[in-house]
Amino acid sequence: MKKTAMVSVAVVSAIGILAGCEWQGGGSAEHFSDRYNWVNFSGVYRGVGSGLLVTDYTAIPGGNDVTNTTARVLVGTGDGVTDTFSGVAGRGNVVPGTFVAEAGSMYWLDDGSGNLVASGLGAINGSIVYQTGAWVIRGVVPPGVKIIIRYATTTDAGQTGPNRPGSGASGIRIYSFSLTQEGNKITIVDNNGSTYTGELGSVRTNTGVSRDTALDAAVPASGTQVTAQFNARGVSAAGKQVRMTGVLQGTVDVSDQGVVTLASKTMTGTWIEEKGRTGDINGSAN
C-alpha cells in the first residue's frame, strides 16, 4: 500500500499582511487569531551544528559532544514500486533525534527513541539503531525522486545519562523541536515525544507598511526579515513542568506566483523548568 508523508511547509497566502510595525496577538491562552496565517514558522528545529538544542549557560551552542556531522547523503532513488529502503548511517554512534530521511515531500523523522515517524501521518514507518547506524524506512517513493538522509554522529558515545555536559534540561537531552504553527497558536514536540503548546505574542517585519485587511493585502518583498515572539508550556520527558519563551526569525521568499515561504528559520530562547534547570534554546530549521 502506498504511503506518503507530507512535511509541513511554510506556504501561506498573504492575508492581513505585513508589518513594519508590531502586530499584537491575544493575551489569553484560549484566544485564537488567524491574523498570522500569512507567515508560517512550522518546521523541525535542530541544535546548532546538530548538537543539543537546549544547552546550559556554560555551553557553547553547537560545541557539545557532537564532533562529526553529516549534512546530506544520497542513498537511493524511488521507482514507484519499492516500499522499503535501508542502509547504515556513517560508522554508527548516531545522535538520537538527529536522523532524518527525506524524499521530495516525504519525510521520516527520528523521535529520539529509535523510531522514524512519517511526517504528516504520525505513524512509525521506520527505525534507526543509533549504536550501529543501521536504518530502515518504509513507503513507496515516486519514480525519480531522490532519497536523502541527514544525521549527526558523536565520538563521545561512552557518556550517557542526564549528567552529560552541556544539557540545559534535567534528566533528558533535547536535540530537536518539531514546531507546527496555525494562526497565532504553536505546538512543539521534542525528540523525546514531549508536547508543549503556546502562542505567538507578536509578529513584526523590518520593512513595509502595516496592512490589516484583506482588501489592503500586499505580497511582502523577498528578503523581508520576520521576527515573532513566542511562549510555550508543557511537561518534559523528565516529568518537569517547562516554560519556554523566545524569538522565531526567518526571511521571506516570494515565488513568481506570489507564494510566500520562510527561509533561514531560527529559534532562540530560554528553557525554564519548575524546580529544575534553566537553559538556552538555539536552533534552526534550514
Residue pairs with C-beta under 8 A, 6 or more apart in sequence:
2 83
2 139
2 140
3 83
3 118
3 121
3 123
3 125
3 138
3 139
3 140
4 105
4 106
4 120
4 121
4 139
4 140
5 105
5 106
5 107
5 108
5 118
5 119
5 120
5 121
5 125
5 139
6 105
6 106
6 119
6 120
7 102
7 105
7 106
7 107
7 119
7 120
8 40
8 42
8 43
8 119
8 120
8 180
9 40
9 42
9 261
10 39
10 40
10 41
10 42
10 43
10 250
10 260
10 261
10 262
10 265
11 40
11 259
11 260
11 261
12 37
12 38
12 39
12 40
12 260
13 37
13 38
13 260
14 38
14 217
14 218
14 219
14 220
14 258
14 260
15 34
15 35
15 37
15 38
15 214
15 217
16 34
16 35
16 36
16 37
16 38
16 211
16 212
16 213
16 214
16 217
17 38
17 208
17 211
17 216
17 217
17 218
17 219
17 220
18 38
18 205
18 208
18 209
18 210
18 211
18 218
18 220
18 224
19 203
19 204
19 205
19 208
19 210
20 204
20 205
20 206
20 207
20 208
20 209
20 210
21 204
21 210
22 202
22 203
22 204
23 35
23 36
23 202
23 203
23 204
23 210
24 201
24 202
25 31
25 33
25 35
25 36
25 184
25 199
25 200
25 201
25 202
25 203
26 32
26 33
26 184
26 199
29 199
31 184
31 199
32 183
32 184
32 185
33 183
33 184
34 183
34 184
35 183
35 184
36 181
36 183
36 184
36 200
36 203
36 228
37 182
37 183
38 220
38 260
39 203
39 226
39 228
39 250
39 252
39 260
39 262
40 181
40 261
40 262
41 179
41 181
41 186
41 228
41 248
41 250
41 262
41 265
41 285
42 179
42 180
42 181
43 178
43 179
43 265
43 285
44 100
44 109
44 176
44 177
44 178
44 179
44 285
45 53
45 176
45 177
45 178
45 179
45 265
45 266
45 267
45 283
45 284
45 285
46 53
46 97
46 98
46 175
46 176
46 283
46 284
46 285
47 53
47 54
47 55
47 61
47 62
47 64
47 174
47 175
47 176
47 282
47 283
48 61
48 62
48 282
48 283
48 284
49 61
49 62
49 63
49 66
49 69
49 152
50 62
50 66
50 69
50 95
50 98
50 151
50 152
50 175
51 61
51 62
51 63
51 64
51 65
51 66
51 152
51 166
51 175
52 59
52 61
52 64
52 166
52 167
52 168
52 173
52 174
52 175
53 174
53 175
53 176
53 177
53 190
53 281
53 282
53 283
54 167
54 168
54 169
54 174
54 271
54 279
54 280
54 281
55 61
55 64
55 166
55 167
55 168
55 279
55 280
55 282
56 166
56 167
56 168
56 277
56 279
56 280
57 168
57 278
57 279
57 280
58 166
59 165
59 166
59 168
59 280
61 280
61 282
62 282
63 166
64 165
64 166
65 154
65 155
65 156
65 159
65 164
65 165
65 166
66 95
66 152
66 153
66 154
66 156
67 153
67 154
67 155
67 156
68 90
68 152
68 153
68 154
68 155
69 152
69 153
70 89
70 90
70 149
70 150
70 151
70 152
70 153
71 150
72 148
72 149
72 150
73 89
73 148
73 149
73 150
74 146
74 147
74 148
75 85
75 87
75 101
75 147
75 148
75 149
76 85
76 87
76 141
76 146
76 147
77 141
77 144
77 145
77 146
77 147
78 103
78 140
78 141
78 142
78 143
78 144
78 145
78 146
78 147
79 141
79 143
80 140
80 141
80 142
80 143
81 140
82 140
82 141
83 138
83 139
83 140
84 136
84 137
84 138
85 101
85 136
85 137
85 138
85 141
85 147
86 134
86 135
86 136
86 137
87 134
87 135
87 149
88 132
88 133
88 134
88 135
89 99
89 128
89 133
89 134
89 135
89 149
89 151
89 153
90 133
90 151
90 153
91 133
91 153
92 130
92 131
92 132
92 133
92 153
93 130
93 131
93 133
93 153
93 154
93 155
93 157
94 128
94 130
94 133
94 151
94 152
94 153
95 130
95 151
95 152
95 153
95 154
95 175
96 110
96 112
96 113
96 114
96 130
96 173
96 175
96 191
97 110
97 111
97 112
97 174
97 175
97 176
97 190
97 191
97 192
98 110
98 150
98 151
98 152
98 175
98 176
99 110
99 116
99 128
99 135
99 149
99 150
99 151
100 107
100 108
100 109
100 110
100 149
100 150
100 151
101 107
101 108
101 116
101 126
101 135
101 137
101 147
101 148
101 149
102 108
102 147
102 148
102 149
102 150
103 139
103 141
103 142
103 145
103 146
103 147
103 148
104 141
104 142
104 145
104 146
106 118
106 119
106 139
106 141
106 145
107 118
107 119
107 120
108 116
108 117
108 118
108 119
108 125
108 126
108 137
108 139
109 116
109 117
109 118
109 119
109 178
110 116
110 128
110 151
110 176
110 191
111 117
111 191
111 192
111 193
112 175
112 176
112 190
112 191
112 192
112 193
113 192
113 193
114 127
114 128
114 129
114 130
115 124
115 126
115 127
115 128
116 124
116 125
116 126
116 127
116 128
116 135
116 137
117 123
117 124
117 125
118 124
118 125
118 126
118 139
119 178
125 137
125 138
125 139
126 135
126 136
126 137
126 138
127 135
127 136
128 134
128 135
129 135
131 157
133 151
133 153
135 149
137 147
141 147
152 175
156 164
159 165
162 170
162 171
162 172
162 173
162 238
164 173
167 173
167 174
167 277
167 279
168 174
168 271
168 277
168 278
168 279
168 280
168 281
169 236
169 238
169 240
169 242
169 271
169 273
169 276
169 277
169 279
170 236
170 238
170 240
170 273
170 276
170 277
171 236
171 237
171 238
171 239
171 240
172 192
172 236
172 237
172 238
174 190
174 191
174 192
174 236
175 191
176 190
176 191
176 283
177 188
177 189
177 190
177 267
177 283
178 188
178 189
178 190
179 186
179 187
179 188
179 267
179 285
180 186
180 187
180 188
181 200
184 199
184 200
185 197
185 198
185 199
185 200
186 197
186 198
186 199
186 200
186 230
186 232
187 195
187 196
187 197
188 195
188 196
188 197
188 198
188 232
188 234
188 244
189 195
189 196
190 196
190 236
190 237
192 236
192 237
193 237
194 234
194 235
194 236
194 237
195 234
196 232
196 233
196 234
196 242
196 244
197 232
197 233
197 234
198 230
198 231
198 232
198 233
198 244
199 230
199 231
199 232
200 228
200 229
200 230
200 248
201 228
201 229
201 230
201 231
202 228
202 229
203 226
203 227
203 228
204 226
204 227
204 228
205 220
205 224
205 225
205 226
205 227
205 252
206 224
206 225
206 227
207 221
207 224
207 225
208 218
208 220
208 221
208 224
211 217
211 218
219 254
219 258
219 260
220 252
220 254
220 260
221 252
221 254
222 252
222 253
222 254
223 251
223 252
224 251
224 252
225 249
225 250
225 251
225 252
226 249
226 250
226 251
226 252
226 262
227 247
227 248
227 249
228 247
228 248
228 249
229 245
229 246
229 247
230 244
230 245
230 246
230 247
230 248
230 269
231 243
231 244
231 245
231 246
232 243
232 244
232 245
233 241
233 242
233 243
233 244
234 242
235 241
235 242
236 242
236 273
238 273
238 276
240 273
240 274
240 275
240 276
241 273
241 274
242 271
242 272
242 273
242 274
243 272
243 274
244 269
244 270
244 271
244 272
244 281
245 269
245 270
245 272
246 267
246 268
246 269
246 270
246 281
247 267
247 268
247 269
248 265
248 266
248 267
249 264
249 265
249 266
249 268
250 262
250 263
250 264
250 265
250 266
251 262
251 263
251 264
252 260
252 261
252 262
252 263
253 260
253 261
253 262
253 263
254 260
254 261
255 261
263 286
264 284
264 286
265 284
265 285
265 286
266 283
266 284
266 285
267 281
267 282
267 283
267 284
267 285
268 280
268 281
268 282
268 283
269 280
269 281
270 278
270 279
270 280
270 281
271 277
271 278
271 279
271 280
271 281
272 278
